């Protein structure tokens, strides 16, 4: 895998683990760090699926164009596919983690039949800060993706804007991704907790909260 | 969290000589569950314990030390345990002056051997940086500069951050300024650590970008 689908960026090379979270302080930083990841994928004829904040869509496309990507053509041919939150994470105006895990898997599976050996999936995660039912399941969803993504070679990058999230969520996000980009540097993540263990921990947290609520 | 909260031990040499540690916790319960044995071992070994605490949490902190089997009264009387309030340390004078606190911090480490303690276990609650006082925005610059000081000593320095109080930006920078980190109750060498020379350069660049942006507006 490393030979045929080698992916290098942010000062590192991806290994077998390809569920990545990327923490950024700004859109400038995001595009500076991910530019080679985007550009290499297009140059190699790989599929790019970007799930973006609808408010940032134009800005995102502008930045891809600045990186030397022929955005119009890539969208016409289907190599670049932009999906808004309301058709992915927030379908039906709520977050349904089961449906979303299935959709991610469907996106990855649709690459090869359409002639793409690899799909580079990038998702902006600030939809989880919107006031919608189910968004509290973000961390559980992230850990459950670790059951699915190892079946594929495709890199999946979940981007988090540090200026918008609280520290508690950010740390849980960090613990649910085997690979992390912080300060523009990609590293295997020693703080990663495998999904079996993390789900157990989430269950315990919930029962502690429930017994605390009953006690009050 | 219980599944993750094994007590932290510091076997000799296990940290590769790196002893500036940041510890992220979601609650005081978690903090004491994870650090309890580390604190207790220090007392048993005859190490000095220097704890920097929120005055509002002083009683609770001491109560938890007692609960982990430490004779707090005796340790405070003979000087083995020193509990310092924020306003008498980083917030002295109603502001945070990173140069003066860095200096005082180093003196605390130096005072250990002078008073017969081979090692000091320094534990700081870092929420003083959220108090609305001048200078607290220098927290991260201070943290990176601590990396010039700690390697000169044998002491263990733990900076504890309450995740429910800080923003993600500050916590990620705190992560990047400590060579060793405790997350989810697990102590690890930190691959995201940035050495102080490089981090100070980055801070300078950030500032000049912000200044240019401000000038452009």
Contacts between the chains, C-beta under 8 A, distances in Angstrom:
chain1	res1	chain2	res2	distance
A	23	B	168	7.4
A	23	B	172	5.6
A	25	B	169	6.2
A	160	B	168	7.3
A	162	B	167	7.6
A	162	B	168	4.4
A	162	B	169	4.4
A	162	B	172	5.6
A	163	B	167	7.7
A	163	B	168	7.7
A	163	B	169	5.8
A	164	B	168	7.7
A	165	B	167	7.9
A	165	B	168	4.3
A	166	B	163	7.8
A	166	B	164	7.8
A	166	B	166	7.9
A	166	B	167	6.5
A	166	B	168	6.1
A	167	B	24	7.5
A	167	B	161	7.4
A	167	B	163	4.4
A	167	B	164	7.6
A	167	B	165	7.6
A	167	B	166	4.4
A	167	B	167	6.1
A	167	B	168	5.2
A	167	B	170	7.3
A	167	B	171	4.0
A	168	B	26	6.3
A	168	B	163	4.4
A	168	B	164	5.7
A	169	B	168	7.2
A	170	B	168	3.7
A	170	B	171	6.2
A	170	B	172	6.7
A	171	B	24	5.7
A	171	B	163	5.6
A	171	B	171	6.9
A	171	B	183	6.2
A	171	B	184	7.8
A	174	B	183	7.1
A	175	B	183	6.6
A	175	B	184	5.5
A	180	B	192	7.5
A	182	B	172	6.0
A	182	B	175	6.9
A	182	B	176	6.5
A	182	B	192	4.7
A	183	B	172	7.8
A	183	B	176	5.4
A	183	B	192	6.5
A	183	B	194	6.3
A	183	B	202	7.8
A	185	B	192	6.9
A	187	B	191	4.4
A	187	B	192	6.2
A	188	B	191	7.3
A	189	B	191	8.0
A	190	B	188	4.4
A	190	B	189	7.3
A	190	B	190	7.8
A	190	B	191	6.5
A	191	B	181	7.4
A	191	B	183	4.6
A	191	B	184	6.6
A	191	B	186	6.9
A	191	B	188	6.2
A	193	B	4	7.2
A	193	B	184	6.3
A	197	B	3	6.4
A	197	B	4	7.9
A	200	B	3	5.5
A	201	B	1	6.2
A	201	B	2	7.8
A	201	B	3	5.2
A	201	B	4	6.0
A	201	B	184	7.9
A	204	B	1	6.8
A	204	B	2	5.5
A	204	B	3	6.5
A	205	B	1	6.2
A	208	B	1	7.9
